[in-house]
Amino acid sequence: MSLVEERFGPYGGRYVPETLIAALDELTAAWAEAREDPAFRERLALLHRDFIGRPTPLYRAERLSERVGGTVYLKREDLAHTGAHKINNAVGQVLLAQRMGKPRIIAETGAGQHGVATATACALLGLECVVYMGSEDIRRQKPNVERMGLLGAEVVPVEAGARTLKEAVSAAIRDWVANVATTHYVIGSAVGPAPFPALVRDLQTVIGEEAREQALAAEGELPGRVIACVGGGSNSIGIFTPFVADSAVELIGVEAAGEGLDSDRHGASLGKGTTGVLHGSLSSIIADEEGQILEAHSVSAGLDYPGVGPEHAWLRDTGRASYVSVTDAQALEAFKLLCRLEGIIPALESSHAIAWLLENGGREGYDVVCLSGRGDKDLAEVLSL
Amino acid sequence: MTGSERIAAAFGAAREEGRAALMPYMMAGYPDRETSSAVAAAYAESADLVELGIPFSDPLADGPTIHAAATAALEAGASMDTALEICGEIAERVPVVFMVYANMVLAHGGAEEFARRALAAGACGAIVPDLPLEEAEPVRTAFDAAGLALVPLVAPTTPAERRARICAAARGFVYVVSTVGTTGERDELPAELADLVAATKAEAEVPVAVGFGIGTPRQAAQVGEIADGAIIGSRLVRAAAEPDADGAVGSFLRETRDALVSG
């Protein structure tokens, strides 16, 4: 049985109530076993192909390339079923929960993409699904709330704090503490107590495996840079991981600078964070000097989170990946530009990666950008600005 | 006396009176600074030990009552300093054990610096509810060096072999979590609790106290039959928000103490 990492350098670990430790041990063992089991892998591969629609294309974006002044490929996770990379993790974890004999699934969601993906996977596999969502996010993301309802999930409003993603994660963890025997918690990003960061990374690595193979087939050499947005960091860790050993490939994570890194309204946990514990792991977080966790801000709900996956904190410290940020305004410009240039409406999250590329283009070789999701969910937000 | 010794003495004194120790919980700075001091003073009158919560924005082990109290305390301006001050106000009269989340320890200079400040305020120990055995060693080492007890938790889901290791590393006392779930009042204590407490007592060299879900004097007395101490949190946090807060907590504590005596 191979090791499921619990630490990434000093980061990661399990800073959770004692009640959950046995469940985390059980999950670690189940994942170590499942990921080596040919039958499980085959079932997941089949669902990737026939249900999610993988492999997603690696698309050479000609007009964007012209604009940037260098060749750009987009990894089209927006074309995955339910419209974002979130489904890769949701299907994998719900399949794992079914294997573990857990009849009930809980999840948190911010913008609703992970909630929809989890509700979808639960409908597919016939498991009960409860999604925690901040009441403010419920108000902002009505269509996704309705989708979850259609898919048979129960959406539970969370009224604590700012009524957004951070509180939804906390509420889901509290539910898990109370119902741990029957319930599996499908966390939506590469965050949380071990083994979640490694589990989510493993399930998202399909993005990078496909992209690396497709890129080599198209260009005959590796890309100069791989660029992805970072909120909790699941699409980015998924696309980075297969390139980590290719030391010549630059890995660039783009965080939300929100209204500016010097304002207190941003989501740059890596760029402006401090080392601390949030939602069960030690990582880089946005907190005040008293140790209280602060609310993050980003125009994109998926990057609006004051923590980040622990493996990213380690990739930052070791210098293997670089983390940069772009503002709300830059991301919105990139959103509009991609619509017009390529006929692709990107998620506001993914627009951050495009925005950074627009200002840092014109390089030798070529770049691969993870287009982590489509932007239909963001139309109301963008049109209201 | 080290923190552990003072905690042991407090449990011992209750035992000599033929009852379990009464350990009420309060949230520092809730509902406001002044009331919080009055509640602390009422606790010092009737409690054998006091569990003093340091407000944190994201308390994962806590249910709605204590979570809301933490949020309200922070909004009212409470901080780590508030908790240290309140500790200082009562620590000569009653042993104080902090309930503090891991990030607060980290943010205030790490385990050594936290221990130094807690001791200076007169505290005997700390419960860190999101610091399980695997993560606890560096903190325990620092607390041991300072003489502050790191009190561990045992849950109903803790496997027996792991429980033995937790008990072996326990300082001050072992905190047995009565039910699977977060803090908060429950109608009934689980039937399996007696077995869990008995098993823990057999493995621990320090006293064993039970918390989570104890909201009435009768439930405290039930726990007192099987454990060395009863911890009462959410019920008293509710009382602290009543108009006559110190009166309300005081009468509840006296009633509970009487229930523990008559068993």
Interface residues (C-beta under 8 A of the other chain):
Chain A: G13 R14 Y15 V16 P17 E18 T19 L20 I21 A22 A23 A160 G161 K166 S170 I173 R174 V177 A178 N179 V180 A181 T274 T275 G276 V277 L278 H279 G280 I285 A287 E289 E290 G291 Q292 I293
Chain B: F56 S57 D58 L60 A61 G63 H67 A68 T71 L74 S79 M80 Y101 A102 N103 M104 L106 A107 H108 P129 D130 L131 P132 L133 E134 E135 P152 L153 V154 A155 P156 T157 T158 P159 R162 I166 V177 V180 G181 T182
